[in-house]
Amino acid sequence: MLFKPDLNETAKAAGDRVARVASRARRRTVSIAITLLIIGGLGYIAWTSLQQRQAANRNARPDLPVPVLAATPRIQDVPVYLDGVGAVRALNNVLVRSQVDGKLISVNFTEGQDVRKGDVLAEIDPVIYQAQYDQTVAKKAQDEAQLANQRLDLARYQQLSASNAGSRQQYDTQRAVVAQQEALVKADQAAIDNAQAMLGYTKIIAPLSGRAGLRQVDQGRAGLRQVDQGNIIHASDLTGLVIITQLQPIAVQFSLPQQQIVKVNAASAKGALTVDVFGNDGTTVIDSGTLKGIDNQVDPTTGTLKLKAEFPNANFQLWPGQFVNVRLKVDTLSNATVVPTSAVQRGPAGTFSYVIGDGDIVTAKPVVVTQQNETDAVIASGLSPSDRVVTTGFANLSDGAKVIVGKEEQTPAADLAPRKKRSSRDVQSSDGQGERRGKKGERAQGEGDQKGQTGPAQGSEPAGSGAKSRP
């Protein structure tokens, strides 16, 4: 009896073989896909790195020198200034008041007028005071007449007493009467002086001196008047008639940090110090004066020292109450090395400058800066007058780089606003438009050549007619 395999087992074995083959195929497909992904990723990374290196090489352009501007250090005397902030103060500020009571009959100034010392600003009705003055003058004349008569009587009594014809007592009494009358005459003179002063007070005079130090300043400035003509004014009025402020010369009170006291005292011991006042732009010096006083103590709340300077104010550019920026000159650096401020660069190790050497190769040299402002820097060490330092073009500059030195007129002008960035699409479109324009130009040139070949036969008539129309 032969053995016959079961059909179900045969089918099952065949299915297992198919499943194993399919599983191996799937695994092979997955491995191939993963391998392709890895190869593609590595290729993309390599391509990106290559593009970046090419872009870096295009931007670096190591074969070209860096364009820069250069300057040579200067040897000159440089003043040393201390900057401060202050306020303008008037040297004299006077409230003019009446010294007598009466009716204001005239006002002889206008608001804002420049007045001189001794000018009559206003007048009060002098009738009453003139009458009082006349009374005192008449009283003195009366007493002087009585004194003259009493002196004659004294002379007679003296003669009688000398000849024993009169009593000594009568002579002494008459002498005492004469002395009393002389004292009365002196009192009358004092009353006259008082009445004359009261009469003079009816004219209100500008009291400003007009002199300050060695500079003669003969004007003040009147403010707004407080009383109008026709009013009754009194010596006890608080408002007064007008405020007169002296503007020439004028003072500026400013402050400096307490750390600068030693410099200021040392400089002031050598002589008068110059003080400059800046205008509203902060750069223009509108007036120069001298330091007049230094406060005797430091303000503990601010840690500053107050100083006072005096200015001629010839053009009335300084006004009381105005805030100003000032600078005080305390020293002068003789034969100092000066370079433009832009030539001084700052790095991790401190300040340095790029010096152009042989073959236009720059070298970074450390420098020590004594002082600097917006335009110039004073170099204590690190540079010599024969060096050339770079002032512009630091963007692509490094130690050891080769440069090409331009001229001042080649300085690029700054754009008023940032320029619009062009995308790759705009560049491609512009390139396409350029190609189309080039093709159109070639076609137009070809057409022109064809027309030029047939042009003489057709254009002879217009040329002739054009020649005929000329005068």
C-alpha positions in Angstrom: 0.0 0.0 0.0 1.6 3.3 -1.1 1.7 6.4 1.2 -0.2 9.4 -0.2 0.5 12.8 1.4 -2.4 14.8 2.5 -3.4 17.6 0.2 -4.0 20.0 3.0 -0.5 19.5 4.3 0.9 20.1 0.8 -1.0 23.3 0.5 0.0 24.4 3.9 3.7 23.8 3.1 3.4 25.8 -0.1 1.8 28.7 1.7 4.5 28.8 4.2 7.1 28.9 1.4 5.2 31.8 -0.2 5.0 33.7 3.1 8.7 33.3 3.7 9.5 34.5 0.2 7.2 37.5 0.7 8.6 38.3 4.1 12.1 38.3 2.7 11.0 40.5 -0.2 9.4 43.0 2.2 12.5 43.1 4.3 14.7 43.6 1.3 12.4 46.4 0.1 12.5 48.2 3.4 16.3 47.9 3.7 16.7 49.2 0.2 14.4 52.2 1.0 16.3 53.0 4.2 19.6 52.7 2.3 18.3 55.1 -0.3 17.1 57.6 2.3 20.5 57.5 4.0 22.3 58.0 0.8 20.0 60.9 -0.2 20.4 62.6 3.2 24.2 62.3 3.0 24.1 63.7 -0.5 21.9 66.6 0.5 24.2 67.5 3.4 27.2 67.3 1.1 25.5 69.5 -1.5 24.5 72.1 1.2 28.1 72.2 2.6 29.5 72.7 -0.9 27.1 75.5 -1.6 28.0 77.2 1.7 31.7 76.9 1.0 31.2 78.4 -2.5 29.1 81.3 -1.0 31.8 81.9 1.6 34.5 81.9 -1.0 32.5 84.3 -3.1 31.9 86.7 -0.2 35.4 86.5 1.2 37.3 87.3 -1.9 40.7 87.0 -0.2 42.5 87.9 -3.4 41.3 91.6 -3.3 42.6 94.3 -0.9 40.2 96.0 1.6 39.3 99.6 0.6 39.9 102.0 3.6 40.6 105.6 4.5 43.7 106.6 6.5 45.0 109.6 8.5 48.3 110.6 10.0 48.6 111.5 13.7 48.9 115.3 14.4 51.1 117.0 17.0 49.3 119.9 18.6 48.3 121.5 21.9 45.0 120.1 23.2 42.9 121.9 25.9 41.5 119.9 28.7 37.9 120.7 29.6 35.5 119.8 32.3 31.8 119.7 31.2 28.9 120.8 33.4 25.3 122.0 33.4 24.3 125.3 34.9 21.7 128.1 34.9 22.0 131.7 34.0 21.7 134.2 36.9 21.5 138.0 36.8 24.2 139.9 38.7 21.7 142.5 39.9 17.9 142.2 40.1 16.2 145.2 41.6 12.5 145.9 42.4 12.1 149.7 41.9 9.7 151.2 44.5 8.5 154.7 45.3 10.0 156.3 48.4 7.2 158.8 48.8 3.4 158.8 48.5 1.7 160.7 45.8 0.0 160.7 42.4 1.9 159.1 39.5 1.9 161.8 36.8 4.2 160.2 34.2 5.9 156.9 33.3 9.0 157.4 31.2 9.8 153.8 30.1 8.2 151.0 28.1 8.2 147.3 29.0 11.4 145.6 27.9 13.3 148.9 27.4 17.0 149.2 28.1 17.6 151.8 30.8 20.7 153.4 32.1 21.6 154.2 35.7 20.2 157.6 36.6 17.4 157.6 34.0 14.1 158.9 35.3 11.7 156.0 35.1 8.6 157.8 36.5 7.5 161.1 38.3 5.2 161.7 41.2 3.3 165.0 41.6 5.9 167.2 43.4 3.5 170.1 44.4 3.2 169.1 48.1 6.9 168.3 48.5 7.9 171.5 46.7 5.8 173.5 49.2 7.4 171.8 52.1 10.8 172.6 50.7 9.9 176.2 50.3 8.7 176.4 53.9 11.9 175.1 55.3 13.9 177.5 53.2 11.8 180.4 54.4 12.1 179.3 58.0 15.9 179.2 57.7 15.9 182.7 56.3 13.8 183.9 59.2 16.1 182.3 61.8 19.2 183.6 60.1 17.8 187.1 60.3 17.2 186.7 64.0 20.7 185.3 64.5 22.2 188.3 62.8 20.4 190.7 65.2 21.3 188.6 68.2 25.0 188.6 67.2 24.9 192.5 67.1 23.4 192.6 70.6 26.1 190.2 71.7 28.8 192.5 70.4 27.2 195.5 72.3 26.9 193.5 75.6 30.5 192.5 75.2 31.7 196.1 74.9 29.5 197.2 77.9 30.8 194.3 80.0 34.4 195.2 79.1 33.9 198.8 80.2 32.0 197.8 83.3 29.0 199.7 81.9 26.9 196.5 81.8 26.6 193.3 83.8 28.6 190.2 83.0 25.4 188.1 83.4 23.6 190.0 80.6 26.6 189.3 78.3 26.6 185.6 79.1 22.9 185.3 78.6 23.1 187.0 75.2 25.9 184.7 74.2 23.7 181.6 75.0 20.9 183.1 73.0 23.1 183.4 70.0 24.3 179.8 70.3 20.7 178.6 70.5 19.8 180.6 67.4 22.8 179.1 65.5 21.7 175.6 66.4 18.2 176.5 65.2 19.7 177.6 61.9 21.4 174.3 61.6 18.2 172.5 62.3 16.6 174.6 59.6 19.3 173.4 57.1 18.7 169.8 58.1 15.0 170.3 57.4 15.8 171.8 54.1 18.0 168.8 53.2 15.2 166.5 54.2 12.6 168.4 52.2 14.9 168.5 49.2 15.4 164.7 49.4 11.7 164.1 49.6 11.3 166.4 46.6 14.0 164.4 44.7 12.2 161.2 45.5 9.3 162.3 43.4 11.5 161.4 40.4 12.0 157.6 40.5 15.6 156.9 39.2 17.0 153.7 37.8 19.3 152.4 40.6 21.5 149.9 38.7 25.2 150.7 38.9 26.1 149.6 35.4 29.6 148.6 36.4 30.9 145.1 37.1 34.6 144.5 37.6 36.8 146.1 34.9 34.1 145.9 32.2 31.8 148.8 32.0 28.2 147.8 31.4 25.8 150.8 31.4 22.5 149.2 30.7 19.9 147.1 32.4 16.6 145.8 31.1 13.2 146.9 32.4 10.5 144.3 32.9 6.8 144.7 32.8 5.6 147.8 34.7 3.3 147.2 37.7 1.5 150.6 38.0 -0.1 152.8 35.3 -0.1 156.6 35.1 -2.7 158.4 37.3 -2.6 155.9 40.2 -1.8 156.9 43.7 1.3 155.0 44.8 2.7 154.6 48.3 6.1 153.9 49.7 4.6 150.8 51.4 3.4 149.2 48.2 4.8 145.7 47.8 4.4 145.5 44.0 6.7 148.3 43.2 6.9 150.1 39.9 9.2 147.9 37.8 11.8 145.2 38.1 15.2 146.0 36.5 17.5 143.1 35.7 21.1 143.6 34.7 22.0 141.5 31.7 25.5 142.8 30.9 27.5 141.2 32.3 25.7 138.2 33.4 26.5 135.1 35.6 26.2 131.4 35.1 26.1 129.0 38.1 27.0 125.5 37.2 28.0 122.2 39.0 30.9 119.8 38.6 31.4 116.3 40.2 33.2 116.4 43.5 35.9 114.2 41.9 37.1 117.3 39.9 37.7 119.5 42.9 41.5 118.9 42.9 41.8 119.7 39.2 39.8 122.9 39.5 41.7 124.2 42.6 45.0 123.4 41.0 44.1 125.2 37.8 42.6 128.2 39.6 45.8 128.6 41.6 47.7 129.3 38.4 45.4 132.1 37.2 41.9 132.9 35.9 40.1 130.0 34.2 38.1 130.3 30.9 34.5 129.1 30.8 32.6 128.6 27.6 28.8 128.4 27.1 27.2 126.3 24.4 24.1 127.1 22.4 21.0 125.0 21.9 22.8 122.7 19.4 25.4 121.7 22.1 28.4 122.4 19.8 28.4 126.2 19.1 30.1 128.4 21.7 27.9 131.5 22.1 30.0 133.3 24.8 33.2 133.0 26.8 33.8 134.3 30.3 36.0 133.8 33.4 35.5 131.8 36.6 34.7 134.1 39.4 34.0 131.9 42.4 34.0 128.4 43.8 31.6 127.3 46.6 33.2 126.4 49.9 31.4 123.1 50.3 30.1 120.1 48.3 26.3 119.5 48.1 25.9 116.3 50.1 22.6 115.4 48.3 24.1 115.5 44.8 27.8 115.1 45.4 28.6 118.2 43.2 30.4 121.5 43.7 28.9 124.8 42.6 30.9 127.3 40.6 30.1 130.8 39.3 31.3 132.3 36.1 30.8 135.8 34.6 30.2 136.5 30.9 30.0 139.8 28.9 26.8 138.7 27.1 27.4 141.3 24.4 24.7 139.9 22.1 22.1 139.1 24.8 22.3 135.3 24.0 22.2 134.5 27.7 19.0 135.1 29.6 18.3 134.8 33.4 16.8 131.4 34.3 18.1 129.7 31.1 19.7 126.3 31.4 23.0 125.9 29.5 25.9 123.5 29.0 29.3 124.9 30.0 32.9 123.7 29.9 35.7 124.8 32.1 39.2 124.8 30.8 41.6 123.5 33.4 44.7 122.5 31.5 46.5 122.3 28.1 48.3 119.2 26.8 51.4 120.4 25.0 52.6 118.6 21.9 50.0 115.8 22.2 49.5 113.1 19.5 46.0 113.5 18.1 44.1 111.1 15.7 40.5 111.0 14.6 38.2 109.4 17.1 37.2 106.8 14.5 40.7 105.5 14.3 40.5 104.2 17.9 38.9 100.7 18.1 37.9 98.7 21.1 38.5 95.0 21.5 38.6 92.4 24.3 42.1 93.5 25.3 41.4 97.2 25.2 41.8 100.0 22.7 43.8 99.6 19.5 44.3 101.1 16.1 45.1 99.6 12.7 48.4 100.9 11.4 49.3 100.6 7.7 52.8 99.3 7.2 54.9 98.2 4.3 53.1 96.8 1.4 49.8 98.3 2.7 49.5 95.6 5.3 47.7 96.6 8.4 48.7 95.7 11.9 46.6 96.1 15.1 48.6 98.1 17.7 47.4 98.7 21.2 47.1 102.4 22.1 46.5 104.3 25.4 43.9 107.1 25.1 44.2 110.1 27.4 41.0 111.8 26.4 38.7 112.0 23.4 35.6 113.7 22.1 33.3 113.4 19.1 36.1 114.2 16.6 39.6 113.8 18.1 41.4 111.4 20.5 44.6 112.1 22.3 47.0 109.2 22.3 49.4 108.8 25.2 51.4 105.9 23.7 51.2 103.4 20.9 51.5 105.7 17.8 54.1 107.9 16.3 53.7 110.9 14.0 54.9 108.9 11.0 52.3 106.2 11.3 49.2 105.9 9.1 46.1 104.8 10.9 42.8 103.5 9.4 39.8 105.6 10.0 37.1 104.0 7.8 36.5 100.6 6.4 36.7 98.3 9.4 33.9 95.8 8.3 36.2 93.4 6.4 39.4 94.4 8.1 41.6 92.1 10.2 45.2 92.0 11.5 47.5 91.3 8.6 45.0 92.1 5.8 46.1 94.0 2.7 44.4 97.3 2.1 44.0 99.9 -0.6 43.9 103.5 0.7 41.4 105.8 -0.9 41.0 109.6 -0.8 38.6 111.6 1.4 36.4 112.5 -1.6 35.8 108.8 -2.2 34.0 108.3 1.0 30.7 106.5 0.3 27.6 108.5 1.1 25.1 106.9 3.5 21.7 106.0 2.2 18.8 107.9 3.6 16.8 104.6 4.0 17.6 100.9 3.7 17.4 99.6 0.1 14.9 97.0 -0.8 16.2 93.4 -0.8 15.8 91.5 -4.0 14.7 87.9 -3.9 15.9 85.1 -6.2 12.6 85.3 -8.1 13.2 89.0 -8.8 16.7 88.3 -10.0 15.5 85.6 -12.3 12.7 87.8 -13.7 15.2 90.6 -14.2 17.6 88.3 -16.0 14.7 87.0 -18.2 13.7 90.5 -19.0 17.3 91.3 -19.9 17.5 88.3 -22.2 14.2 89.2 -23.9 15.4 92.8 -24.3 18.6 91.4 -25.9 16.7 89.3 -28.3 14.4 92.2 -29.2 17.5 94.3 -29.8 18.9 91.7 -32.1 15.7 91.4 -34.1 15.5 95.2 -34.4 19.1 95.3 -35.5 18.3 92.7 -38.2 15.3 94.5 -39.4 17.3 97.7 -39.6 20.0 96.0 -41.7 17.3 94.7 -44.1 15.8 98.2 -44.3 19.2 99.7 -44.8 19.8 97.5 -47.9 16.6 98.9 -49.5 16.9 102.4 -47.9 18.8 104.4 -50.6 16.1 103.8 -53.3 13.2 104.8 -51.0 14.9 107.5 -49.0 16.4 109.5 -51.8 13.2 111.6 -52.3 12.9 112.7 -48.6 16.5 113.6 -48.5 16.2 115.8 -51.6 13.0 117.4 -50.3 14.7 118.1 -47.0 17.6 119.8 -48.7 15.2 122.0 -50.6 13.5 123.3 -47.5 16.7 124.7 -46.0 17.0 128.5 -46.4 
